[in-house]
């Protein structure tokens, strides 16, 4: 019984360490004027198998950079992303094969300025959608 509890505690700590790694996704650099924290969350009735966040580029201050959150996000799970307030971003949720609907959303500098920095995947396998929300968390 003690061994089982120890293994469970170790599993929880290991899972927490992986979650902490996901929270380290950032596009901010030391020369970034303003860095804000955004949230990507799966609220859909499907598993998100990965989330690709792209800083869309166009200027020297905002070069095109793509980062991928690997690992499944079950319903209600999400992660934090550090964003440069001056740039534009694309969030693309990947899901299991056969699920259709809109899985991509864009976040502009105006969205970031207005704290619309929470992107959620919603719906179910045939009617997926993404939506931006005011980030109050």
C-alpha positions as a Markdown table, in Angstrom:
| # | Residue | x | y | z |
|---|---|---|---|---|
| 1 | Unk | 0.0 | 0.0 | 0.0 |
| 2 | Unk | 2.8 | 2.4 | 0.8 |
| 3 | Unk | 4.5 | 1.6 | -2.5 |
| 4 | Unk | 1.3 | 2.3 | -4.4 |
| 5 | Unk | 1.0 | 5.7 | -2.7 |
| 6 | Unk | 4.6 | 6.6 | -3.4 |
| 7 | Unk | 4.2 | 5.7 | -7.1 |
| 8 | Unk | 1.0 | 7.8 | -7.3 |
| 9 | Unk | 2.7 | 10.7 | -5.7 |
| 10 | Unk | 5.7 | 10.3 | -8.1 |
| 11 | Unk | 3.3 | 10.2 | -11.0 |
| 12 | Unk | 1.6 | 13.4 | -9.9 |
| 13 | Unk | 4.9 | 15.2 | -9.6 |
| 14 | Unk | 6.0 | 13.9 | -13.0 |
| 15 | Unk | 2.8 | 15.1 | -14.6 |
| 16 | Unk | 3.2 | 18.5 | -12.9 |
| 17 | Unk | 6.7 | 18.9 | -14.2 |
| 18 | Unk | 5.4 | 18.2 | -17.8 |
| 19 | Unk | 2.6 | 20.8 | -17.2 |
| 20 | Unk | 5.2 | 23.3 | -16.1 |
| 21 | Unk | 7.2 | 22.8 | -19.2 |
| 22 | Unk | 4.1 | 23.6 | -21.3 |
| 23 | Unk | 3.7 | 26.9 | -19.4 |
| 24 | Unk | 7.2 | 27.9 | -20.6 |
| 25 | Unk | 6.1 | 28.6 | -24.2 |
| 26 | Unk | 7.1 | 32.2 | -24.9 |
| 27 | Unk | 7.7 | 34.5 | -27.8 |
| 28 | Unk | 9.0 | 37.3 | -25.6 |
| 29 | Unk | 12.6 | 38.3 | -25.7 |
| 30 | Unk | 14.8 | 40.6 | -23.5 |
| 31 | Unk | 14.3 | 43.4 | -26.0 |
| 32 | Unk | 10.5 | 43.0 | -26.1 |
| 33 | Unk | 8.7 | 46.2 | -24.9 |
| 34 | Unk | 5.7 | 44.5 | -23.4 |
| 35 | Unk | 5.2 | 40.8 | -22.7 |
| 36 | Unk | 1.7 | 39.5 | -21.9 |
| 37 | Unk | 0.4 | 36.1 | -20.8 |
| 38 | Unk | -2.2 | 34.5 | -23.0 |
| 39 | Unk | -4.1 | 31.3 | -22.4 |
| 40 | Unk | -4.9 | 28.5 | -24.9 |
| 41 | Unk | -7.6 | 26.1 | -23.6 |
| 42 | Unk | -9.5 | 23.1 | -24.8 |
| 43 | Unk | -13.2 | 23.4 | -23.9 |
| 44 | Unk | -14.3 | 21.0 | -26.8 |
| 45 | Unk | -15.6 | 17.5 | -26.4 |
| 46 | Unk | -12.6 | 16.2 | -28.2 |
| 47 | Unk | -8.9 | 15.7 | -27.3 |
| 48 | Unk | -6.6 | 18.4 | -28.8 |
| 49 | Unk | -3.5 | 16.4 | -29.8 |
| 50 | Unk | -1.3 | 19.5 | -30.2 |
| 51 | Unk | -1.5 | 23.3 | -30.4 |
| 52 | Unk | 0.6 | 25.3 | -32.9 |
| 53 | Unk | 1.2 | 28.9 | -32.0 |
| 54 | Unk | 2.7 | 31.1 | -34.7 |
| 55 | Unk | 4.0 | 34.6 | -34.4 |
| 56 | Unk | 3.0 | 35.7 | -37.9 |
| 57 | Unk | 5.9 | 38.0 | -38.6 |
| 58 | Unk | 6.2 | 40.9 | -41.0 |
| 59 | Unk | 8.6 | 43.1 | -39.1 |
| 60 | Unk | 12.1 | 42.9 | -37.6 |
| 61 | Unk | 10.5 | 43.2 | -34.1 |
| 62 | Unk | 8.0 | 40.4 | -34.9 |
| 63 | Unk | 9.8 | 37.7 | -37.1 |
| 64 | Unk | 7.8 | 34.6 | -38.1 |
| 65 | Unk | 8.3 | 32.0 | -35.4 |
| 66 | Unk | 6.3 | 28.8 | -34.8 |
| 67 | Unk | 6.1 | 26.8 | -31.6 |
| 68 | Unk | 4.2 | 23.7 | -30.8 |
| 69 | Unk | 2.7 | 22.5 | -27.6 |
| 70 | Unk | 3.0 | 18.8 | -27.9 |
| 71 | Unk | 0.8 | 16.5 | -25.8 |
| 72 | Unk | -2.9 | 15.9 | -25.4 |
| 73 | Unk | -5.2 | 18.5 | -23.9 |
| 74 | Unk | -8.3 | 16.9 | -22.5 |
| 75 | Unk | -11.5 | 19.0 | -22.0 |
| 76 | Unk | -10.8 | 21.8 | -19.6 |
| 77 | Unk | -7.0 | 21.7 | -19.9 |
| 78 | Unk | -4.9 | 24.5 | -21.2 |
| 79 | Unk | -1.5 | 26.3 | -21.0 |
| 80 | Unk | 0.0 | 29.7 | -20.9 |
| 81 | Unk | 1.9 | 31.5 | -23.7 |
| 82 | Unk | 4.1 | 34.6 | -23.4 |
| 83 | Unk | 3.3 | 37.0 | -26.2 |
| 84 | Unk | 4.9 | 40.2 | -27.4 |
| 85 | Unk | 2.1 | 42.8 | -27.3 |
| 86 | Unk | 3.2 | 44.3 | -30.6 |
| 87 | Unk | 2.9 | 41.2 | -32.7 |
| 88 | Unk | 0.1 | 39.1 | -34.4 |
| 89 | Unk | -0.4 | 35.4 | -33.6 |
| 90 | Unk | -2.2 | 32.4 | -35.0 |
| 91 | Unk | -3.4 | 29.6 | -32.7 |
| 92 | Unk | -4.1 | 26.3 | -34.4 |
| 93 | Unk | -5.6 | 23.3 | -32.4 |
| 94 | Unk | -4.9 | 19.9 | -33.8 |
| 95 | Unk | -7.4 | 17.2 | -33.0 |
| 96 | Unk | -8.1 | 13.5 | -33.7 |
| 97 | Unk | -8.7 | 12.5 | -37.3 |
| 98 | Unk | -12.1 | 13.1 | -38.7 |
| 99 | Unk | -13.0 | 16.1 | -36.5 |
| 100 | Unk | -14.1 | 19.1 | -38.5 |
| 101 | Unk | -14.8 | 22.7 | -37.9 |
| 102 | Unk | -12.7 | 25.8 | -37.3 |
| 103 | Unk | -9.6 | 25.0 | -35.3 |
| 104 | Unk | -7.7 | 28.2 | -35.9 |
| 105 | Unk | -7.9 | 31.7 | -34.5 |
| 106 | Unk | -5.8 | 34.9 | -34.8 |
| 107 | Unk | -4.8 | 37.3 | -32.1 |
| 108 | Unk | -3.8 | 40.8 | -33.1 |
| 109 | Unk | -1.9 | 43.5 | -31.2 |
| 110 | Unk | -5.3 | 45.3 | -30.7 |
| 111 | Unk | -6.7 | 42.1 | -29.2 |
| 112 | Unk | -3.7 | 41.9 | -26.8 |
| 113 | Unk | -4.1 | 45.6 | -25.9 |
| 114 | Unk | -7.8 | 44.9 | -25.0 |
| 115 | Unk | -6.9 | 41.8 | -23.0 |
| 116 | Unk | -8.6 | 39.4 | -25.5 |
| 117 | Unk | -5.9 | 36.9 | -24.8 |
| 118 | Unk | -7.7 | 33.7 | -24.1 |
| 119 | Unk | -8.3 | 31.3 | -27.1 |
| 120 | Unk | -10.5 | 28.4 | -26.6 |
| 121 | Unk | -11.4 | 25.4 | -28.8 |
| 122 | Unk | -15.1 | 24.5 | -28.3 |
| 123 | Unk | -17.9 | 22.4 | -29.8 |
| 124 | Unk | -17.6 | 18.7 | -30.6 |
| 125 | Unk | -16.1 | 16.6 | -33.3 |
| 126 | Unk | -18.4 | 17.7 | -36.1 |
| 127 | Unk | -18.9 | 21.3 | -35.0 |
| 128 | Unk | -15.5 | 22.6 | -33.7 |
| 129 | Unk | -14.9 | 26.4 | -33.3 |
| 130 | Unk | -12.4 | 28.7 | -31.8 |
| 131 | Unk | -13.2 | 31.9 | -30.0 |
| 132 | Unk | -11.2 | 34.7 | -28.2 |
| 133 | Unk | -12.3 | 35.8 | -24.8 |
| 134 | Unk | -11.3 | 38.4 | -22.2 |
| 135 | Unk | -8.6 | 36.8 | -20.2 |
| 136 | Unk | -9.6 | 37.2 | -16.5 |
| 137 | Unk | -7.6 | 34.3 | -15.1 |
